[in-house]
Amino acid sequence: MDITLNELKTRLMEINDLNAAESVLSWDQNTYMPPGGAAARGRQLATLSRLAHEKFTHSEIGGLLNDLRDYEESQPYDSYEASLIRITRRDYERAVKVPSAFVALLTEHASTTFQVWTEARPANDFAKVRPFLEKTLELSRELSDFFPGYEHIADPLIDFADYGMKASTVTKIFSELRRELVPIVHAITAQEPADDTSLHQHFPEPLQWAFGMEVVRLFGYDTNRGRQDKSPHPFTTSFSVGDVRITTRIHENNLSEALFGTMHEAGHAMYEQGIDPAFEGTPLANGTSSGVHESQSRLWENLVGRSRGFLEHFYPQLKKVFPAQLGNVSLEKFYRAINKVSPSLIRVEADEVTYNLHVLLRFDFELQMLEGTLEVRDLPDAWRERFKADLGIAPSDDRNGVLQDIHWYFAQIGGMFQGYTLGNIMGAQFFEAALRAHPEIPDEISKGKFDTLHEFLRENIYRHGSVYTAEELVKRVTGNPLTIAPYIRYLRKKYGEIYELE
């Protein structure tokens, strides 16, 4: 069995190397590649994705997994050996249903569409990218159809990102959340909005960059195993446990976007850096789901970064960096500014309370497009109408509407957005568990110390990679199944105090 297991690991390492090379090329396309390289880059990405898929779906991988079945069952469920075989088998049985030629086609199309989107968004030209998005929808439906027997056409696509979740499950959670969330939004937005003009002055890019990086280093982001660059849409990518990179975008008239964006991406990256090094090169060396991944980015960005305790330590330092801009702005006024609740157009700039309404809109549109009840050509108008109904505002252009997010223009339609709200819910549940185990964490945050929180997350979440499903991990860490209760408690307490709600 040792020989068979080692053979499997050798093959998985080779496949991982191909996937990592593809990720490097994708990272380069998002950061430094000149526009003229787009066509060749799409072909290169398609070649690597096809080769990796062909190697992974080869019958010899299936044979090794069959030979290891009895061995797997003889080992403890969460042992390295049993977990490696189990997760590899799960991924293999999914992958063999999709032809390698289709994988290459989808990858090349996504690369081409991304390049068109980078030109269409600043030009406010949805028409330019629309035919590519229509093709993406067609390919997304075709991808789903490789998995017959689904309850909803979105189910296989959701399952890719959040294993075990279905459209009906997510819809139920989101409906429950909306019922609790909307009254909070209405109660806050009925009041005079907080003054956030202090955030919209001139903040030089190099100073924003340096301050944000100093914060995330203290959080625990290891810059010996990572780096930050700029990209049109912030993201995190992992080439190995020893090389996990983040990107940000900086606007010199908006202090919060880069600062909190850097914290957000560092949350993703610390998860990847914290995975057990023994998992390197195998399917275990990944975050377990998009929801769990997002729970870490939202936890560090919001529950830590937007907390009063965080500012008690860092705001005096921030005022020293920007004395002309913030010298006369009190901590309390700044705290209210970074936690201002007000309907806004851009998801990544939305406040904690209204943010999920952005996600629910996108999730609903994904289902409708896949069902055929919403055509791509009607998406801009549907976007404006839904925004008006949910948030009371509507974008005047597509740049700040349907073109704002990269997701549909760099992957498939379906399974792209539910993880953000699931992450908010999980993040609050994980953070509440951390506070139960270590009540001293808030005091430590106010002193600029994050080791206790980071170590709790590393020990209970990060190091396990994808050994446990999201459902298993939530129960293991918190003692309870996934529930919106901690998230709602958090919002009511924090914003009840800020806005003096009953």
DAKACOR-V93758 format. One record per residue. N is the residue number from 1. RES is the residue in one small letter. SS is DSSP state (helix for helix, strand for strand, loop for the rest). PHI is phi as a letter, one per 20 degrees, with the letter a starting at -180 (* if undefined). PSI is psi in degrees with one decimal (999 if undefined). Layout:
N;RES;SS;PHI;PSI
N;RES;SS;PHI;PSI
This chain:
1;m;loop;*;-34.4
2;d;helix;f;-41.9
3;i;helix;f;-44.4
4;t;helix;f;-43.5
5;l;helix;f;-40.6
6;n;helix;f;-36.8
7;e;helix;f;-41.8
8;l;helix;f;-45.8
9;k;helix;f;-37.2
10;t;helix;f;-44.8
11;r;helix;f;-40.3
12;l;helix;f;-37.0
13;m;helix;f;-40.6
14;e;helix;f;-42.7
15;i;helix;f;-41.4
16;n;helix;f;-38.3
17;d;helix;f;-39.5
18;l;helix;f;-43.0
19;n;helix;f;-37.7
20;a;helix;f;-40.0
21;a;helix;f;-40.0
22;e;helix;f;-41.0
23;s;helix;f;-37.7
24;v;helix;f;-44.6
25;l;helix;f;-37.9
26;s;helix;f;-43.3
27;w;helix;g;-45.2
28;d;helix;f;-39.4
29;q;helix;f;-33.8
30;n;helix;e;-14.7
31;t;helix;d;-59.1
32;y;loop;d;-16.5
33;m;loop;f;132.5
34;p;loop;f;149.6
35;p;helix;g;-29.6
36;g;helix;f;-14.6
37;g;helix;e;1.4
38;a;helix;f;-46.4
39;a;helix;f;-46.7
40;a;helix;f;-37.1
41;r;helix;f;-39.1
42;g;helix;g;-42.1
43;r;helix;f;-42.4
44;q;helix;f;-44.3
45;l;helix;f;-40.6
46;a;helix;f;-40.8
47;t;helix;f;-46.9
48;l;helix;f;-41.2
49;s;helix;f;-37.4
50;r;helix;f;-46.4
51;l;helix;f;-44.1
52;a;helix;f;-41.7
53;h;helix;f;-41.3
54;e;helix;f;-43.0
55;k;helix;f;-38.9
56;f;helix;f;-33.7
57;t;loop;e;7.5
58;h;loop;f;145.7
59;s;helix;f;-24.6
60;e;helix;f;-32.5
61;i;helix;f;-44.5
62;g;helix;f;-39.7
63;g;helix;f;-42.0
64;l;helix;f;-41.7
65;l;helix;f;-39.4
66;n;helix;f;-41.5
67;d;helix;f;-27.0
68;l;loop;e;0.5
69;r;helix;f;-49.2
70;d;helix;f;-38.2
71;y;helix;f;-43.6
72;e;helix;g;-46.1
73;e;helix;f;-19.0
74;s;helix;e;-10.5
75;q;loop;e;155.4
76;p;loop;g;144.2
77;y;loop;g;-45.2
78;d;loop;e;16.0
79;s;loop;f;159.2
80;y;helix;g;-46.3
81;e;helix;f;-50.0
82;a;helix;f;-40.2
83;s;helix;f;-42.9
84;l;helix;g;-47.0
85;i;helix;f;-44.4
86;r;helix;f;-49.1
87;i;helix;f;-37.9
88;t;helix;f;-42.5
89;r;helix;f;-42.6
90;r;helix;g;-46.1
91;d;helix;f;-37.9
92;y;helix;f;-46.6
93;e;helix;f;-27.4
94;r;helix;f;-45.0
95;a;helix;f;-36.0
96;v;loop;f;-13.5
97;k;loop;e;-13.3
98;v;loop;d;121.8
99;p;loop;f;143.7
100;s;helix;f;-35.9
101;a;helix;f;-36.4
102;f;helix;f;-41.0
103;v;helix;g;-44.7
104;a;helix;f;-42.3
105;l;helix;f;-46.4
106;l;helix;f;-40.1
107;t;helix;f;-45.8
108;e;helix;f;-40.8
109;h;helix;f;-41.7
110;a;helix;f;-40.7
111;s;helix;f;-43.7
112;t;helix;f;-43.8
113;t;helix;f;-39.8
114;f;helix;g;-45.5
115;q;helix;f;-40.1
116;v;helix;f;-40.6
117;w;helix;f;-39.5
118;t;helix;f;-23.5
119;e;helix;e;-35.9
120;a;helix;f;-37.9
121;r;helix;f;-53.5
122;p;helix;f;-26.1
123;a;helix;e;-2.6
124;n;loop;l;46.8
125;d;loop;c;79.0
126;f;helix;f;-33.8
127;a;helix;g;-32.9
128;k;helix;f;-38.0
129;v;helix;e;-11.0
130;r;helix;g;-48.7
131;p;helix;f;-31.2
132;f;helix;f;-39.0
133;l;helix;f;-35.8
134;e;helix;f;-39.1
135;k;helix;f;-38.4
136;t;helix;f;-42.4
137;l;helix;f;-42.4
138;e;helix;f;-45.2
139;l;helix;f;-33.5
140;s;helix;f;-41.8
141;r;helix;f;-40.8
142;e;helix;f;-40.9
143;l;helix;f;-44.5
144;s;helix;f;-36.3
145;d;helix;f;-11.6
146;f;loop;f;-8.1
147;f;loop;c;72.1
148;p;loop;f;159.6
149;g;loop;n;6.9
150;y;loop;f;155.3
151;e;loop;f;-39.6
152;h;loop;c;145.5
153;i;loop;f;-23.5
154;a;loop;f;-15.2
155;d;helix;g;-48.8
156;p;helix;f;-35.2
157;l;helix;f;-37.7
158;i;helix;f;-40.7
159;d;helix;f;-32.5
160;f;helix;g;-43.7
161;a;helix;e;-37.5
162;d;loop;c;82.8
163;y;loop;g;131.9
164;g;loop;n;-12.1
165;m;loop;e;148.5
166;k;loop;c;166.8
167;a;helix;g;-41.0
168;s;helix;f;-38.8
169;t;helix;f;-48.7
170;v;helix;f;-42.7
171;t;helix;g;-40.1
172;k;helix;f;-45.9
173;i;helix;f;-43.5
174;f;helix;f;-35.3
175;s;helix;f;-42.1
176;e;helix;f;-41.9
177;l;helix;f;-43.1
178;r;helix;g;-40.6
179;r;helix;f;-37.3
180;e;helix;e;-33.2
181;l;helix;f;-43.1
182;v;helix;g;-44.0
183;p;helix;f;-34.4
184;i;helix;f;-44.5
185;v;helix;g;-46.7
186;h;helix;f;-40.6
187;a;helix;f;-38.0
188;i;helix;f;-45.9
189;t;helix;f;-11.0
190;a;loop;f;-14.8
191;q;loop;e;171.7
192;e;loop;f;128.5
193;p;loop;f;152.8
194;a;loop;f;152.2
195;d;loop;e;113.3
196;d;loop;d;22.2
197;t;helix;f;-24.9
198;s;helix;f;-23.9
199;l;helix;e;-14.3
200;h;loop;d;60.7
201;q;loop;c;-167.4
202;h;loop;e;114.9
203;f;loop;d;104.8
204;p;loop;g;138.7
205;e;helix;g;-47.3
206;p;helix;f;-34.6
207;l;helix;f;-39.7
208;q;helix;g;-46.8
209;w;helix;g;-50.1
210;a;helix;f;-41.0
211;f;helix;f;-44.5
212;g;helix;f;-41.4
213;m;helix;f;-35.6
214;e;helix;f;-39.9
215;v;helix;f;-49.3
216;v;helix;f;-25.0
217;r;helix;f;-40.7
218;l;helix;f;-33.4
219;f;helix;g;-37.2
220;g;loop;p;7.2
221;y;loop;f;120.3
222;d;loop;e;106.2
223;t;loop;f;-4.7
224;n;loop;f;-15.3
225;r;loop;c;25.5
226;g;loop;a;171.2
227;r;loop;b;165.4
228;q;strand;c;140.4
229;d;strand;c;178.1
230;k;strand;d;147.8
231;s;loop;b;162.4
232;p;loop;f;-31.9
233;h;loop;c;124.1
234;p;loop;g;143.0
235;f;loop;b;167.7
236;t;strand;c;140.5
237;t;strand;c;143.6
238;s;strand;c;122.8
239;f;strand;e;-23.7
240;s;strand;a;171.7
241;v;loop;f;-25.3
242;g;loop;e;4.6
243;d;strand;b;88.6
244;v;strand;c;114.0
245;r;strand;d;150.6
246;i;strand;c;159.4
247;t;strand;c;162.5
248;t;strand;b;172.9
249;r;loop;c;143.6
250;i;loop;c;129.3
251;h;strand;d;125.9
252;e;loop;f;-9.8
253;n;loop;d;15.6
254;n;strand;b;101.3
255;l;helix;f;-33.0
256;s;helix;f;-29.8
257;e;helix;f;-53.3
258;a;helix;f;-39.8
259;l;helix;f;-52.6
260;f;helix;f;-26.1
261;g;helix;f;-39.5
262;t;helix;f;-42.3
263;m;helix;f;-43.3
264;h;helix;g;-52.2
265;e;helix;f;-32.9
266;a;helix;f;-33.0
267;g;helix;f;-44.0
268;h;helix;g;-46.1
269;a;helix;f;-38.2
270;m;helix;f;-34.0
271;y;helix;g;-51.1
272;e;helix;f;-39.0
273;q;helix;f;-24.2
274;g;loop;e;-2.4
275;i;loop;f;142.2
276;d;loop;g;121.4
277;p;helix;g;-23.4
278;a;helix;f;-19.3
279;f;helix;e;-6.7
280;e;loop;g;133.3
281;g;loop;n;7.1
282;t;loop;c;167.4
283;p;loop;f;-11.7
284;l;loop;f;-18.4
285;a;loop;e;48.2
286;n;loop;b;157.5
287;g;loop;f;151.4
288;t;loop;f;-24.1
289;s;loop;a;163.4
290;s;helix;f;-34.4
291;g;helix;f;-45.8
292;v;helix;f;-41.4
293;h;helix;g;-47.1
294;e;helix;f;-27.8
295;s;helix;f;-34.1
296;q;helix;f;-40.6
297;s;helix;f;-41.1
298;r;helix;f;-32.0
299;l;helix;f;-50.2
300;w;helix;f;-37.3
301;e;helix;f;-46.8
302;n;helix;d;-56.2
303;l;helix;f;-28.8
304;v;helix;e;-60.5
305;g;loop;f;-30.2
306;r;loop;d;15.7
307;s;loop;e;156.5
308;r;helix;f;-39.2
309;g;helix;f;-42.2
310;f;helix;g;-46.2
311;l;helix;f;-31.8
312;e;helix;g;-33.3
313;h;helix;e;-45.6
314;f;helix;e;-24.1
315;y;helix;f;-40.8
316;p;helix;g;-36.0
317;q;helix;f;-40.2
318;l;helix;f;-37.4
319;k;helix;f;-32.9
320;k;helix;f;-33.4
321;v;helix;f;-37.2
322;f;loop;c;65.7
323;p;helix;f;-38.1
324;a;helix;f;-34.7
325;q;helix;e;-37.7
326;l;helix;d;-0.8
327;g;loop;g;-34.0
328;n;loop;d;12.2
329;v;loop;d;119.4
330;s;loop;f;160.6
331;l;helix;g;-43.2
332;e;helix;f;-42.3
333;k;helix;f;-39.1
334;f;helix;f;-40.4
335;y;helix;g;-44.3
336;r;helix;f;-34.4
337;a;helix;f;-45.7
338;i;helix;f;-10.8
339;n;loop;d;24.7
340;k;loop;f;132.8
341;v;loop;d;115.5
342;s;loop;a;136.8
343;p;loop;g;135.3
344;s;loop;b;164.7
345;l;loop;e;-30.0
346;i;loop;d;123.4
347;r;helix;g;-49.7
348;v;helix;f;-11.0
349;e;helix;d;0.8
350;a;loop;f;151.0
351;d;loop;f;168.4
352;e;helix;f;-34.1
353;v;helix;f;-41.2
354;t;helix;e;-11.4
355;y;helix;g;-45.1
356;n;helix;f;-24.4
357;l;helix;f;-32.8
358;h;helix;f;-42.8
359;v;helix;f;-43.8
360;l;helix;f;-38.1
361;l;helix;f;-48.7
362;r;helix;f;-41.6
363;f;helix;f;-45.8
364;d;helix;f;-40.9
365;f;helix;f;-36.8
366;e;helix;f;-46.3
367;l;helix;f;-44.1
368;q;helix;f;-40.6
369;m;helix;f;-43.5
370;l;helix;f;-36.1
371;e;helix;f;-22.7
372;g;loop;n;10.0
373;t;loop;e;-7.3
374;l;loop;c;119.7
375;e;loop;e;149.9
376;v;helix;g;-38.0
377;r;helix;f;-24.1
378;d;helix;e;-0.4
379;l;helix;f;-44.7
380;p;helix;g;-43.0
381;d;helix;f;-41.0
382;a;helix;f;-38.4
383;w;helix;g;-49.2
384;r;helix;f;-42.3
385;e;helix;f;-43.3
386;r;helix;f;-38.8
387;f;helix;f;-43.0
388;k;helix;f;-42.3
389;a;helix;f;-41.3
390;d;helix;e;-37.5
391;l;helix;c;-5.5
392;g;loop;m;6.7
393;i;loop;c;164.5
394;a;loop;b;141.8
395;p;loop;f;142.9
396;s;loop;e;-10.1
397;d;loop;b;167.8
398;d;loop;f;-21.9
399;r;loop;g;-40.7
400;n;loop;e;11.6
401;g;loop;d;-112.8
402;v;loop;f;-16.3
403;l;loop;e;-2.3
404;q;loop;f;-32.1
405;d;loop;e;143.4
406;i;loop;f;-23.1
407;h;helix;g;-52.1
408;w;helix;f;-15.3
409;y;helix;d;8.2
410;f;loop;b;10.3
411;a;loop;b;-139.5
412;q;loop;d;174.7
413;i;loop;e;120.6
414;g;loop;o;123.7
415;g;loop;n;9.2
416;m;loop;e;-24.7
417;f;loop;c;-20.7
418;q;helix;f;-27.8
419;g;helix;f;-28.2
420;y;helix;f;-46.7
421;t;helix;f;-37.8
422;l;helix;g;-36.5
423;g;helix;f;-40.0
424;n;helix;g;-43.4
425;i;helix;f;-49.5
426;m;helix;f;-40.7
427;g;helix;g;-44.2
428;a;helix;f;-37.7
429;q;helix;f;-41.5
430;f;helix;f;-42.1
431;f;helix;f;-39.8
432;e;helix;f;-39.4
433;a;helix;f;-38.9
434;a;helix;f;-39.6
435;l;helix;f;-33.9
436;r;helix;f;-42.6
437;a;helix;f;-31.8
438;h;loop;c;81.3
439;p;loop;f;-14.5
440;e;loop;f;-6.8
441;i;helix;g;-48.0
442;p;helix;g;-39.9
443;d;helix;f;-38.9
444;e;helix;f;-40.0
445;i;helix;g;-40.7
446;s;loop;f;-12.4
447;k;loop;d;7.4
448;g;loop;m;25.6
449;k;loop;d;130.7
450;f;loop;c;6.2
451;d;helix;f;-40.9
452;t;helix;f;-46.4
453;l;helix;f;-46.5
454;h;helix;f;-43.0
455;e;helix;f;-37.6
456;f;helix;f;-45.0
457;l;helix;f;-39.8
458;r;helix;f;-45.1
459;e;helix;f;-38.2
460;n;helix;e;-21.8
461;i;loop;c;-60.6
462;y;helix;g;-53.0
463;r;helix;f;-21.2
464;h;helix;e;-9.8
465;g;loop;l;-126.4
466;s;loop;d;23.2
467;v;loop;g;-43.6
468;y;loop;d;147.0
469;t;loop;f;166.6
470;a;helix;g;-42.9
471;e;helix;f;-44.9
472;e;helix;f;-41.1
473;l;helix;f;-44.5
474;v;helix;g;-46.0
475;k;helix;f;-40.2
476;r;helix;f;-42.1
477;v;helix;e;-39.0
478;t;helix;d;-16.7
479;g;loop;n;-0.3
480;n;loop;c;157.3
481;p;loop;f;169.7
482;l;loop;g;130.3
483;t;loop;b;147.8
484;i;loop;e;-8.3
485;a;helix;g;-49.2
486;p;helix;f;-37.6
487;y;helix;f;-44.9
488;i;helix;f;-40.1
489;r;helix;g;-44.5
490;y;helix;f;-48.7
491;l;helix;f;-44.7
492;r;helix;f;-41.0
493;k;helix;f;-51.7
494;k;helix;f;-52.0
495;y;helix;e;-20.8
496;g;helix;f;-38.2
497;e;helix;f;-44.0
498;i;helix;f;-43.1
499;y;loop;d;8.4
500;e;loop;l;50.8
501;l;loop;e;153.0
502;e;loop;f;999
